[in-house]
Amino acid sequence: MESLHFSSQEKLKSKKSIDLLFKKGDRLFHYPLQLVFAPTEHEESVRFKAAFSVPKKYHRHAVVRNKLKRRVKESFRLLAPRLRKRLEEKGERLNFMFVYISKEELTYNTIDKAVASLLRDLMNLDKAERSSK
């Protein structure tokens, strides 16, 4: 059985990597989320590094921001094994960040559909399509 664990090695924490991601990365949108992604070279055995963001500009209270981040992370955690398998098959490594762009506090089901759609779109893009974007 596949592990549904989202390990600390898979978390994107480096400020330098995040800055580079926003400068050179491509973007996909599916309301209420934006996915910023870029190919990378990790030294570790992980296939991706992910981060999650809910801007303070739209949600002033930390309680709400944290709740929305938990919803996005949980949805991603359940879908991550498919992404790991697909990236392993293609021999790729990615950095990406989910950014919650809605001003409304939406339900888990809405967020889950958006995460699934974004990951489906990401997995269907070829390496050549990603670099030409």
Number of C-alpha atoms within 10 A of each C-alpha: 3 8 9 13 11 17 10 10 14 17 17 17 13 9 9 8 16 19 11 13 20 15 11 12 20 17 18 15 17 17 15 18 21 20 21 22 23 20 18 16 11 14 7 9 9 16 22 23 22 21 18 19 17 23 14 11 9 14 17 11 10 11 10 14 18 14 14 22 19 14 18 23 21 17 19 22 15 15 17 21 16 14 17 15 13 15 17 13 9 11 9 16 18 17 24 25 23 24 19 24 17 15 12 10 15 12 10 16 11 12 24 19 14 20 25 17 16 21 18 14 13 16 15 11 12 10 12 8 9 15 12 7 8
